[in-house]
Amino acid sequence: MKVMIRETAKGMEAYVPKKDLEEMIVETEKPGLWGGWAKLANGWVFAMPDFAEAPGLPITVDARRLATGEE
């Protein structure tokens, strides 16, 4: 699923255009976000792609949703 990641004054934010969902990233598996999972404020968890070097933001990536927060 396409997810746009951007930096805001409050921290990292994810936008999922297909769901018109905009949420803050509240927890990550790895310090740099990339290559692990990222949890959004609404409970959704995404597997983020791995990059050799952290890309510039904003960026749109293909991320796989692991959880919806409803489990």
C-alpha positions as CSV (number, residue, x, y, z in Angstrom):
1,M,0.0,0.0,0.0
2,K,1.3,3.5,-0.8
3,V,2.3,5.5,2.2
4,M,3.7,9.0,2.2
5,I,6.1,9.8,5.0
6,R,6.9,13.4,6.0
7,E,8.5,15.3,8.8
8,T,6.4,17.8,10.7
9,A,7.0,20.0,13.7
10,K,5.4,17.3,15.9
11,G,7.4,14.4,14.4
12,M,7.1,11.9,11.6
13,E,3.7,11.6,10.0
14,A,2.2,9.0,7.6
15,Y,-0.5,9.7,5.0
16,V,-2.3,6.8,3.3
17,P,-4.0,8.3,0.2
18,K,-6.2,5.2,-0.5
19,K,-7.8,5.5,2.9
20,D,-7.4,9.3,3.3
21,L,-5.7,8.6,6.6
22,E,-3.2,11.0,8.1
23,E,-1.6,9.9,11.4
24,M,1.5,10.5,13.5
25,I,4.1,7.7,13.7
26,V,4.2,6.9,17.4
27,E,6.5,3.9,17.6
28,T,9.1,2.3,15.4
29,E,11.1,-1.0,15.5
30,K,14.3,0.7,14.5
31,P,15.6,4.2,15.3
32,G,15.7,5.3,11.7
33,L,12.2,4.0,10.7
34,W,13.4,2.1,7.6
35,G,13.7,-1.7,7.5
36,G,11.4,-2.4,10.4
37,W,7.8,-1.7,11.5
38,A,6.2,1.6,12.2
39,K,3.1,2.1,14.4
40,L,0.6,4.9,13.7
41,A,-1.4,6.7,16.4
42,N,-4.6,4.9,15.3
43,G,-2.9,1.5,15.9
44,W,-2.1,0.5,12.3
45,V,1.3,-1.1,11.9
46,F,3.3,-1.0,8.6
47,A,6.4,-3.0,7.5
48,M,8.6,-0.2,6.1
49,P,11.0,-0.8,3.2
50,D,14.7,-0.9,3.9
51,F,17.1,1.7,2.5
52,A,20.9,1.6,2.5
53,E,20.8,5.3,3.3
54,A,17.9,7.2,4.8
55,P,16.0,8.9,1.9
56,G,15.0,12.5,1.8
57,L,11.5,13.4,3.1
58,P,8.8,13.7,2.1
59,I,8.8,10.3,0.3
60,T,6.1,7.9,-0.9
61,V,6.9,4.2,-0.3
62,D,5.2,0.8,-0.7
63,A,4.6,-0.5,2.8
64,R,2.8,-3.6,3.9
65,R,0.1,-3.2,6.6
66,L,0.7,-5.8,9.4
67,A,-2.1,-4.7,11.8
68,T,-5.1,-2.5,11.8
69,G,-5.3,-1.7,15.5
70,E,-8.6,-3.6,15.7
71,E,-7.1,-6.9,16.8
